[in-house]
Amino acid sequence: MADRPVSATSDTLDVAIHTPLPLGDEDLFDPPRASYLESEAQTPRDSYTPPFPPSASNSGPLLPDYSKPELDENSGESPAPPSRKRRPLLLLLAGLVALAVLVLAVVLPVYFTVIKPKQRNVDGGIPEPSSTTTPAGDGPIGDGKPGKATSGGDGSTVETDDGSTFTYTNKFGGYSYPGSIDEWTLSTMMRADTANGGINQLENHYDTFITEQDIAQIAGAGLNWVRVPVPFWAIETWSGEPFLAQTSWKYILRLLKWCRKYGIRVNLDLHTIPGSQNGYNHSGKYGQVNFLNGVMGVANAQRALEYIRVFTEFISQPEYKDVVPVFSIMNEALLSTIGRSQLTSFYLQAHTMIRNITGYGAGNGPFIGIHDGFAGISTWADFLPGSDRILLDTHPYFAFDNSPATSPIDTGTGMNAGGVWPAQACNRWAAGINNRCVPQRTRGPIDLTHGSMVFFSLATFGVTVAGEFSNGFNDCGLFLRGVPGSSTYGGNCNDWQDSSNWTAGTKAGLMQFAMASMDALGDFFFWTWKIGNSTAGIVESPLWSYQLGLQNGWMPTDPRTSIGTCAALGVSGPIFDGTFLPWQTGGVGAGTIAPSATMQYPWPPATISNVDGAASLLPTYTPTASIVSLPPPTLSPTPTKKVDVGSGWFNSQDTALAPTPIAGCTYPDPWNAINAAVPPLC
C-alpha cells in the first residue's frame, strides 16, 4: 500500500471543529450499548465493538455517554400482488446495484453533520455556498410535466445526441429502447437475456462483490460503521415489478455476520420505495415520483410502511439490535415534489409504528434516520419535539453543483496541497460554527451561513449526520450522472476516470481535500467503499472509491489524522460538547410528542400533491394479506449447541395484516400514475 503524503496536520492534531476520536484517548472506546446514539439518479455513490481491550484501530461510540424523465410507458391496470406466505424461506437484495457497474454499495462513516448546498459559480470554478438542492441535471417527473424521454412508442419524441429532436413514428407497435438506465430496465433486460442466466445473473454479483475481506479491510482502515443501502424487494415484489425478489436477503445476513465479527456497526438504509420517492435511478425506477404524489401516492405509501415494519421487526431482535443501531427509513425523498406536510405525516406515522414495535427509549429499537429532502438541514428545526431518537441525514457534495470545477487540485505535495479545495470544504461545512459549544436553545438567533447551519441542526433538531460525501470535487466518473451520463466539468473528464496517471501532487491534493472534508463534517459516511472495474479494466470513478484511495495513497490510513486539518487551514472553532436534549437520544421525554404537533399531520394526509380533490378519494389497499417477514439465517453445518438466530419477528403482539389490492377494484399503474384519472371508489 502506498504511503500517504505527509500533510500539515500529521504531526500535530489541533483541536478542531469536531474531535470525535482523539488519538490515544482509550476512554472513548467503549463497547457498544443499546443506549448510545448509536440527482438525478446519478451518484455512484458501522459498528459493533467486541468485548476485548480496544486498540488504536478501534472506534468510539457514536454518542458520548451523556444523562427522472419517465419511460414512455402507457398507464395500465396494476395486477394484484402474488399470493403471500407467512415467513417464506427466502427473501432478497443486499445492497444497491449501480446500473452497469453493478456496485453493491457500502458507504463508510466516521462521524456526522453538514449540508448539501445549492451553489452559484464564482471565480476559479469554485461554487459559493447557498441553500440545499437536489442533484443537478434532468430531474424526476413529479408534476406531470414531461421530461426527456428515454424510450417510447409511436408518437414519442426522441432527443438525439446533438440535442435535436424528432417524432418517432411506428404504427406496428415497435418501441425505441436505448438500454438499461436504472434497476427497473436493468432487471427487464436481464430477464430477457435467458441465454446467460436471466435475472439470476445478479445473484453472482451479490455473492462475490462485497466479501469478508472487504469488511476486514474497512475495520483495518479505522472505520467503524457501514451504511448499507437495501431495496424493498428484499422482502417481496408485486406482479409487474421486474426486480429480483427474495434472492439476496441471505447476503444481507452474511454481511451482518461479518460486521458483527469485525466490530462494525450498520446503518441499514432503505434506498428504494414503491412508486419511487424521488424519480432517480437509485430509487428503483427513473422517472416519476409516485410515493405520496399523484393518484397512487397513498397506496404506495401504505406498501412503504409495511416494508419499514418488516425491516424494523427483524433488526430489533436482540440478536441484531446492537449490530444495526440505525435504520434510515427512506433515502432522499424529494420534498419539493411530495410536500413538507405530507412527508411529515408519513414520518410521524412511521415513527409511531416503529416505536409501537420496539418500545420507547434508549435500547428499544434503532435510531430512525430521515433525509433532509434536499430542503436544507436548517428547515428541519424543532421537528416533532418529544419524538424518540430520530436522526437527520444530509448528503453534502461538490460534484453536483453544476460548476466547471477547474481550479487545480494538483498544487504540489506540501502545505498548499489541494489548491483551494481543502479550504472550500472547511469553509462550506465548518466556517460558521464558532458558537457550537453553546447550545442554540439557550441563545438568540445565530447567523445561518455556511457551517453554522450544522450547529443549528444539532441544537434545534438533534442528531445530524452526513450520510454521504465523496472526493468528487468535480462530476467526472463513469455513469456518475446516470446512463449514459453527462458532465459540467470544464476540463477533460478522462483525466479523472483513470487514476493510473495521477501525479504525486494530485494524490496529495485529494488527500488534503478528503482530510478537510472529514474534519469539517465530523460525522460522516463516504460514498462508497469500492467500485468495480468497467469494461476498460479499471475503476472509472476513482474519486468515489475509498478502497482505491487507500491502495494508492489519496485516502488517510487513519481517519483520525484528519482532526486539525481545518484549523491548519485557518478555519477553526470550539468542540461540540455532545449534549442533546434527553428525548433526542431516547432519554426522559422520548415518545411524548405533543398532541398539538400530531394533529397537524394526520395519516393519511388530507391532500396529496398533483391530485385535485381530497386524498380520501384516492385508491388505497386493504390490510388483509398475510405478513411476509424476513427469515433468519440457516446455519450450516448444524451447530452442536443451541444457537438462537431469531425468528425474524421481534414483537409477537404485532399481528396486523399486510396491505393488498381490494378484490374487484381497478388500480392505475402504481409506477406511472401522475397523469392517471382517479378511479371510482370501491
C-alpha positions in Angstrom: 0.0 0.0 0.0 1.4 3.4 -0.9 2.3 5.7 1.9 0.0 8.7 2.1 1.6 12.1 1.5 2.6 14.0 4.6 0.0 16.6 5.5 0.3 19.7 7.6 -1.7 18.0 10.3 0.1 14.7 10.5 2.4 15.7 13.4 0.1 17.9 15.4 -3.6 17.3 16.0 -5.0 20.7 16.7 -8.4 21.0 18.4 -10.8 21.3 15.5 -14.5 21.8 15.0 -15.2 18.2 15.9 -12.9 16.0 17.9 -14.7 12.6 17.9 -11.7 10.3 18.0 -8.6 11.8 19.5 -5.5 9.7 19.2 -4.6 7.8 22.3 -7.8 8.5 24.2 -8.7 5.0 25.2 -11.6 6.1 27.3 -13.7 6.8 24.2 -13.6 3.2 23.1 -16.5 1.8 25.0 -18.1 -1.4 23.9 -21.4 -1.0 22.1 -24.5 -0.5 24.1 -28.1 -0.1 23.1 -28.5 3.3 24.7 -25.9 5.2 22.6 -26.8 7.2 19.6 -25.7 4.9 18.4 -29.8 13.9 -8.7 -30.7 13.0 -10.8 -30.2 9.4 -10.1 -26.6 9.7 -10.5 -24.2 9.4 -7.6 -22.0 6.2 -7.6 -22.1 6.8 -4.8 -20.9 0.9 11.1 -20.0 -0.8 14.5 -20.1 -3.5 17.0 -17.0 -3.4 19.2 -16.0 -6.7 20.6 -15.6 -7.2 24.4 -11.8 -7.4 24.2 -9.5 -4.5 25.1 -9.5 -1.7 22.5 -6.7 -1.0 20.1 -5.6 2.0 18.1 -7.8 0.9 15.2 -11.0 0.7 17.3 -13.5 3.5 17.0 -15.5 5.2 19.7 -19.2 5.1 20.5 -21.4 7.1 18.2 -22.5 9.4 21.0 -20.7 10.3 24.3 -22.3 8.9 27.4 -24.5 11.9 28.5 -27.6 12.0 31.1 -36.0 11.4 -13.6 -37.6 11.6 -17.1 -40.0 8.7 -17.3 -40.1 5.9 -19.8 -42.9 6.4 -22.2 -45.0 3.5 -20.9 -48.7 3.5 -21.2 -50.7 3.6 -18.0 -52.5 0.4 -17.3 -54.1 -1.6 -14.6 -51.9 -2.8 -11.7 -52.1 -6.6 -11.2 -52.6 -7.9 -7.7 -49.5 -8.9 -5.7 -48.5 -12.5 -5.7 -50.0 -14.7 -3.1 -48.2 -14.4 0.2 -46.8 -17.0 2.6 -46.2 -16.4 6.2 -42.5 -16.2 6.8 -41.1 -17.5 3.5 -37.8 -19.3 3.3 -36.0 -16.8 1.1 -36.1 -13.0 0.5 -33.8 -10.7 -1.3 -31.2 -8.0 -2.0 -28.1 -6.9 0.0 -27.2 -3.6 -1.5 -27.7 -1.1 -4.2 -26.9 -2.3 -7.7 -25.5 0.6 -9.5 -26.5 0.0 -13.1 -23.9 -1.4 -15.5 -21.2 -1.1 -12.9 -23.2 -3.4 -10.6 -21.9 -2.0 -7.4 -23.0 -3.4 -4.1 -22.7 -0.1 -2.3 -21.2 0.0 1.2 -20.9 3.5 2.5 -18.4 4.4 5.1 -18.7 6.8 8.1 -16.5 8.1 10.8 -18.6 10.9 12.4 -21.5 13.2 11.3 -23.0 16.6 10.1 -23.4 19.0 7.2 -25.5 20.3 4.3 -25.9 19.7 0.6 -25.8 23.2 -0.7 -27.1 24.8 -3.9 -24.3 26.9 -5.4 -23.7 29.7 -7.8 -20.3 29.8 -9.5 -17.6 32.2 -8.5 -14.1 32.7 -9.8 -12.0 29.6 -10.5 -15.0 27.3 -10.8 -15.5 27.1 -7.1 -19.2 27.1 -6.0 -20.3 29.5 -3.4 -22.5 28.0 -0.6 -26.1 28.8 -0.7 -29.2 26.6 0.1 -29.6 22.9 -0.2 -30.9 21.5 -3.5 -31.3 18.2 -5.4 -28.5 16.9 -7.6 -28.2 18.9 -10.8 -29.4 17.9 -14.2 -32.5 16.4 -15.6 -34.8 15.8 -12.7 -37.6 13.4 -11.9 -41.1 13.8 -13.0 -43.2 14.8 -10.1 -45.6 17.4 -11.5 -46.9 15.6 -14.6 -44.7 17.7 -16.9 -42.8 15.6 -19.5 -39.0 15.1 -19.1 -36.6 13.9 -21.8 -37.9 10.5 -22.9 -35.5 7.6 -22.8 -37.8 5.2 -24.6 -41.2 5.3 -26.3 -43.5 4.1 -29.0 -45.4 5.6 -31.8 -45.6 9.4 -31.5 -42.9 9.7 -28.8 -40.3 12.4 -29.1 -36.7 11.3 -29.4 -33.8 13.6 -28.5 -30.6 12.8 -30.4 -27.0 13.1 -29.2 -26.7 16.6 -30.7 -29.8 17.8 -28.8 -32.2 17.9 -31.8 -35.5 16.1 -31.6 -37.9 14.2 -33.9 -41.1 12.3 -33.6 -40.8 8.6 -33.7 -43.5 7.1 -36.0 -44.1 3.3 -35.8 -47.6 2.0 -36.4 -46.5 -1.6 -35.9 -46.2 -1.5 -32.1 -42.4 -1.0 -32.1 -40.6 0.8 -29.3 -37.3 2.7 -29.1 -35.3 1.4 -26.1 -31.8 2.6 -25.6 -30.7 0.2 -22.8 -30.7 0.0 -19.0 -30.8 3.2 -17.1 -32.0 2.1 -13.7 -32.7 -1.1 -11.8 -36.1 -1.5 -13.5 -34.7 -1.5 -17.0 -31.6 -3.5 -16.0 -33.8 -6.1 -14.5 -36.1 -6.1 -17.5 -33.2 -6.6 -19.9 -31.5 -9.3 -17.8 -34.8 -11.3 -17.7 -34.8 -11.2 -21.4 -31.1 -12.5 -21.5 -32.1 -16.1 -20.8 -29.1 -17.5 -22.7 -26.8 -16.1 -20.0 -28.9 -16.9 -17.0 -31.6 -14.2 -17.0 -32.2 -12.1 -13.9 -30.4 -14.7 -11.7 -27.1 -13.3 -13.0 -27.4 -10.7 -10.3 -27.0 -13.3 -7.6 -23.4 -13.9 -8.6 -22.8 -10.2 -8.1 -24.4 -10.3 -4.6 -22.3 -13.3 -3.7 -18.9 -12.0 -4.9 -18.7 -8.2 -4.9 -18.5 -7.4 -1.2 -16.6 -10.1 0.6 -15.5 -10.8 4.2 -12.1 -9.3 3.3 -13.8 -6.0 2.4 -15.3 -5.8 5.9 -12.0 -6.7 7.5 -10.3 -4.0 5.4 -12.9 -1.5 6.4 -12.2 -2.2 10.1 -8.5 -2.1 9.4 -8.8 1.3 7.8 -10.1 2.7 11.1 -13.7 3.0 10.0 -16.4 2.0 12.5 -19.7 1.9 10.6 -21.1 1.0 7.2 -24.2 2.3 5.6 -25.8 -0.5 3.6 -28.4 0.6 1.0 -31.2 -2.1 0.6 -34.3 -2.2 -1.6 -37.8 -3.0 -0.6 -37.7 -6.0 -2.9 -35.5 -7.7 -0.3 -38.9 -8.5 1.1 -41.1 -9.1 -1.9 -42.2 -7.7 -5.3 -45.7 -7.4 -6.7 -46.8 -8.6 -10.1 -45.4 -6.4 -12.9 -42.3 -5.4 -11.0 -39.2 -6.9 -12.7 -36.8 -6.8 -9.7 -35.0 -9.9 -8.5 -37.1 -10.7 -5.4 -36.3 -12.9 -2.4 -32.8 -13.9 -3.5 -30.2 -11.8 -1.7 -31.5 -11.4 1.8 -29.2 -14.2 2.7 -26.3 -12.0 1.5 -27.5 -9.2 3.8 -27.5 -11.6 6.7 -24.0 -12.7 5.7 -22.9 -9.1 5.7 -24.3 -8.5 9.1 -22.5 -11.6 10.4 -19.2 -10.2 9.1 -19.9 -6.8 10.6 -20.5 -8.4 14.0 -17.3 -10.3 13.6 -15.1 -7.3 12.9 -16.8 -4.8 15.2 -18.6 -2.7 12.5 -22.0 -1.1 13.2 -24.6 -0.9 10.4 -26.8 1.9 9.3 -29.4 0.0 7.2 -30.7 2.4 4.6 -34.0 1.7 2.7 -33.0 3.1 -0.6 -36.0 2.2 -2.8 -39.7 2.8 -2.2 -42.7 1.5 -4.2 -43.6 4.0 -6.9 -40.3 5.9 -6.3 -39.7 8.6 -3.7 -37.5 10.7 -5.9 -37.6 9.5 -9.5 -33.9 8.9 -9.5 -32.3 5.7 -10.9 -31.3 4.5 -7.5 -34.9 4.6 -6.3 -35.7 1.6 -8.4 -37.2 3.3 -11.4 -36.1 6.5 -13.1 -38.9 8.9 -13.9 -42.0 9.7 -11.9 -42.4 10.2 -8.2 -45.4 8.2 -7.2 -44.8 8.0 -3.5 -47.2 10.4 -1.7 -47.6 12.1 -5.1 -50.3 11.6 -7.7 -53.2 9.2 -7.8 -51.3 6.2 -6.4 -49.4 8.2 -3.8 -51.3 7.0 -0.7 -51.3 3.3 -1.9 -47.6 3.3 -2.5 -47.0 4.8 1.0 -49.1 2.0 2.5 -46.7 -0.5 1.0 -43.7 1.5 2.1 -44.9 1.5 5.7 -45.3 -2.3 5.6 -41.7 -2.8 4.4 -40.4 -0.4 7.0 -42.4 -2.5 9.5 -40.8 -5.8 8.3 -37.2 -4.5 8.4 -37.9 -3.0 11.9 -39.2 -6.3 13.2 -36.1 -8.1 12.1 -33.3 -5.7 13.2 -35.0 -5.0 16.6 -34.4 -8.6 17.6 -31.8 -9.0 20.4 -29.5 -10.9 18.0 -29.3 -7.9 15.7 -30.1 -4.6 17.5 -26.5 -3.9 18.6 -25.2 -4.6 15.1 -27.8 -2.4 13.4 -28.4 0.6 15.6 -29.7 2.9 12.9 -32.4 2.3 10.4 -32.7 5.0 7.7 -36.2 4.5 6.5 -36.2 6.3 3.1 -33.3 7.6 1.0 -33.6 11.1 -0.5 -37.3 11.6 -0.5 -38.0 14.6 -2.9 -39.6 17.0 -0.5 -40.2 19.7 -3.2 -42.5 17.3 -5.1 -44.1 15.4 -2.2 -44.7 18.4 0.1 -43.4 19.0 3.6 -46.7 18.4 5.5 -47.3 15.2 3.6 -43.8 13.9 4.2 -44.0 14.8 7.9 -47.3 12.9 8.2 -45.6 9.9 6.8 -42.5 10.2 9.1 -44.8 10.7 12.1 -46.8 7.6 11.1 -43.6 5.6 10.6 -42.2 6.8 14.0 -45.4 5.7 15.8 -45.5 2.3 14.0 -41.8 1.6 14.7 -41.9 2.6 18.4 -45.1 0.5 18.9 -43.0 -2.4 17.7 -39.8 -1.6 19.6 -41.0 0.3 22.6 -39.8 3.8 23.6 -36.5 4.9 25.0 -32.8 4.1 24.6 -32.2 0.4 24.0 -35.5 -0.2 22.3 -35.0 -0.5 18.6 -32.8 1.6 16.3 -32.4 5.3 15.7 -34.8 6.3 12.9 -33.0 8.1 10.1 -34.7 10.5 7.7 -33.1 12.5 4.9 -33.4 16.3 4.7 -35.2 16.1 1.3 -32.8 18.5 -0.3 -34.5 21.3 1.6 -31.5 22.1 3.9 -31.0 20.9 7.4 -31.9 24.2 9.0 -35.5 23.8 7.7 -36.0 20.8 10.0 -35.6 22.7 13.2 -37.9 21.7 16.0 -39.1 18.6 14.1 -41.6 16.6 16.1 -40.3 17.6 19.6 -40.7 14.7 22.0 -40.2 12.1 19.4 -37.9 9.1 20.2 -34.4 9.0 18.5 -34.9 10.5 15.0 -31.7 11.2 13.2 -31.4 13.7 10.3 -29.3 12.7 7.3 -27.9 15.1 4.7 -25.7 14.4 1.7 -23.1 17.1 1.0 -21.4 17.0 -2.4 -19.3 19.3 -4.5 -19.9 17.2 -7.6 -23.4 18.2 -8.3 -23.1 22.0 -8.2 -23.2 22.4 -12.0 -19.9 24.3 -11.8 -16.9 23.8 -14.1 -14.6 23.0 -11.1 -11.5 23.9 -13.0 -9.4 25.2 -10.1 -6.4 22.9 -9.9 -6.1 20.3 -7.1 -2.6 19.4 -8.1 -0.6 22.2 -6.5 2.3 20.2 -5.1 2.8 17.9 -2.1 3.5 20.5 0.7 1.4 22.7 2.9 -0.6 24.1 -0.1 -1.6 20.6 -1.5 -5.1 20.6 -3.0 -5.2 24.3 -4.0 -8.4 26.0 -3.0 -10.4 22.8 -2.5 -9.5 21.8 1.1 -10.3 25.3 2.4 -13.5 25.2 0.4 -14.5 22.0 2.2 -13.8 23.6 5.6 -15.4 26.9 4.7 -18.5 25.4 3.3 -19.1 22.9 6.0 -17.5 24.3 9.1 -16.8 28.0 8.8 -19.7 29.4 10.8 -19.8 27.2 13.9 -17.6 29.1 16.3 -20.5 29.1 18.8 -21.3 25.4 18.7 -20.2 24.7 22.2 -23.1 26.9 23.5 -26.5 25.1 22.9 -28.7 27.1 20.5 -31.7 26.7 22.7 -30.1 29.0 25.3 -29.2 31.7 22.8 -30.8 34.2 20.5 -30.8 33.8 16.7 -27.5 32.9 15.0 -26.2 33.6 11.5 -27.3 30.7 9.4 -24.5 30.8 6.9 -22.1 28.1 5.8 -21.4 25.6 8.5 -23.4 27.4 11.2 -26.4 25.5 9.8 -24.8 22.3 11.1 -24.7 23.7 14.6 -28.2 25.0 14.2 -29.4 21.5 13.3 -27.6 19.8 16.2 -29.1 22.3 18.6 -32.6 22.5 17.2 -33.2 19.2 15.5 -30.8 16.8 17.4 -28.5 14.2 16.0 -27.5 15.2 12.5 -25.2 13.2 10.2 -23.7 13.4 6.7 -24.9 10.2 5.2 -23.0 10.6 2.0 -19.9 12.5 0.8 -17.1 11.8 -1.6 -13.8 13.1 -3.1 -15.7 14.2 -6.1 -14.8 17.9 -6.4 -15.9 17.6 -10.0 -18.6 15.5 -11.6 -16.3 13.2 -13.6 -16.9 9.4 -13.4 -18.5 6.7 -15.4 -22.3 6.8 -15.1 -21.9 9.3 -12.3 -24.8 11.3 -13.7 -26.8 8.3 -14.8 -26.7 6.4 -18.1 -25.3 7.4 -20.5 -24.3 10.3 -18.3 -23.0 13.9 -18.8 -20.7 16.3 -17.1 -20.4 20.0 -16.3 -16.7 19.8 -15.6 -14.8 22.4 -17.5 -11.8 20.2 -18.3 -11.2 16.7 -19.7 -13.0 14.0 -17.6 -10.7 11.4 -19.0 -8.1 12.8 -16.6 -10.3 11.9 -13.6 -11.5 8.5 -14.8 -8.1 6.8 -14.9 -6.1 7.2 -11.7 -3.1 5.3 -13.0 -1.8 8.6 -14.4 -2.3 10.7 -11.3 0.7 12.6 -10.1 2.0 12.7 -6.5 0.7 16.3 -6.4 -2.8 15.1 -7.5 -2.8 12.4 -4.8 -1.6 14.8 -2.1 -4.3 17.3 -3.1 -7.0 14.7 -2.9 -5.7 13.5 0.4 -5.8 17.0 1.8 -9.3 17.5 0.3 -10.5 14.2 1.9 -8.9 15.2 5.3 -10.5 18.6 5.2 -13.9 17.2 4.4 -13.7 14.6 7.2 -12.6 17.3 9.7 -15.3 19.7 8.6 -18.1 17.2 8.6 -17.1 15.5 11.8 -19.7 12.7 11.5 -19.9 11.1 8.0 -20.3 8.2 5.6 -18.2 8.1 2.5 -19.9 7.0 -0.7 -18.6 4.4 -1.5 -16.2 1.7 -0.2 -15.4 0.2 -3.6 -16.4 0.4 -7.3 -15.9 -2.5 -9.7 -13.8 -2.3 -12.8 -15.5 -1.2 -16.0 -15.2 -3.0 -19.3 -12.0 -0.9 -19.7 -10.5 -3.0 -16.9 -10.1 -0.1 -14.5 -12.2 1.8 -11.9 -13.6 4.7 -13.9 -15.0 6.6 -10.9 -11.9 6.7 -8.8 -12.9 9.8 -6.8 -15.7 7.8 -5.3 -13.8 4.7 -4.2 -12.4 4.7 -0.6 -10.6 1.4 -1.1 -8.8 2.6 -4.3 -7.7 5.7 -2.4 -6.3 3.6 0.4 -4.5 1.4 -2.0 -3.0 4.3 -4.0 -2.3 7.0 -1.4 -5.0 9.6 -1.6 -7.1 8.4 1.4 -5.8 8.5 5.0 -4.8 5.2 6.5 -6.1 6.5 9.9 -9.1 8.9 9.5 -8.4 10.4 13.0 -5.4 12.1 11.5 -7.9 14.4 9.7 -8.5 16.2 13.0 -7.0 19.6 12.9 -6.9 19.9 9.1 -9.3 22.8 9.0 -7.5 24.6 11.9 -4.2 24.3 10.0 -6.0 25.9 7.0 -7.2 28.8 9.2 -10.7 27.5 9.8 -11.3 26.5 13.4 -13.8 26.5 16.2 -14.6 25.0 19.6 -15.6 21.4 20.1 -19.3 20.5 20.1 -19.9 19.3 23.6 -22.2 16.4 22.6 -25.1 17.4 24.7 -28.5 16.8 23.2 -31.9 17.2 24.8 -32.7 13.9 26.6 -35.6 12.9 24.4 -33.4 13.2 21.2 -31.3 10.3 22.3 -34.0 8.2 24.0 -33.9 9.7 27.4 -36.6 11.5 29.5 -39.4 12.7 27.4 -38.8 10.4 24.4 -42.1 9.4 22.9 -44.1 12.4 24.2 -44.9 14.3 21.0 -47.4 16.9 21.9 -51.0 16.4 20.5 -50.8 19.9 19.1 -48.0 18.7 16.8 -49.6 15.4 15.8 -52.9 17.0 15.0 -51.2 19.0 12.2 -50.1 15.8 10.5 -52.9 13.3 10.2 -52.4 9.9 8.4 -53.2 9.7 5.6 -52.6 13.3 4.7 -55.7 15.3 3.9 -54.3 16.2 0.5 -51.7 14.8 -1.9 -49.6 16.7 -4.4 -50.7 16.7 -8.0 -54.2 15.5 -7.2 -57.3 17.6 -7.4 -59.6 16.8 -4.5 -59.2 15.1 -1.1 -56.8 12.3 -0.5 -59.7 10.3 0.9 -60.9 9.8 -2.7 -57.7 8.1 -3.8 -57.1 4.4 -4.3 -55.9 2.5 -1.2 -55.1 -1.1 -0.3 -56.8 -3.2 2.3 -54.9 -4.8 5.2 -56.0 -8.3 4.7 -52.9 -10.1 3.3 -50.6 -12.4 5.2 -47.4 -10.9 6.6 -44.2 -11.5 4.6 -41.4 -11.5 7.1 -37.6 -11.7 6.7 -36.2 -15.2 7.5 -33.3 -15.8 9.9 -30.1 -17.4 8.6 -29.8 -21.1 8.0 -26.8 -22.4 9.8 -24.6 -24.9 8.0 -23.3 -27.2 9.3 -25.8 -27.6 12.0 -24.3 -26.3 15.3 -23.7 -28.9 18.0 -25.1 -26.5 20.6 -28.3 -24.5 20.6 -27.8 -21.1 18.7 -30.7 -18.6 18.7 -30.8 -16.9 15.3 -34.1 -15.2 16.0 -37.4 -15.8 14.2 -37.4 -12.6 12.0 -40.2 -11.0 14.0 -39.4 -9.1 17.2 -42.8 -8.2 18.6 -45.2 -11.2 18.7 -48.0 -8.8 19.5 -47.7 -7.1 16.1 -50.2 -9.2 14.2 -51.8 -6.7 11.9 -52.2 -8.0 8.3 -50.4 -6.5 5.3 -51.8 -4.3 2.5 -53.1 -5.8 -0.7 -55.4 -4.6 -3.5 -59.1 -4.7 -2.8 -60.7 -7.5 -4.8 -62.6 -6.2 -7.8 -61.0 -2.8 -7.8 -59.1 -1.3 -10.7 -55.8 0.5 -9.9 -53.7 2.7 -12.1 -50.1 1.6 -12.7 -48.5 2.5 -9.3 -45.2 3.4 -11.0 -46.8 5.6 -13.7 -49.9 7.3 -12.3 -49.1 11.0 -12.3 -51.5 11.7 -15.2 -53.9 8.9 -14.4 -57.6 9.5 -13.7 -58.8 8.9 -10.2 -60.7 5.6 -10.4 -64.1 5.3 -8.7 -64.1 4.3 -5.1 -64.9 0.7 -4.5 
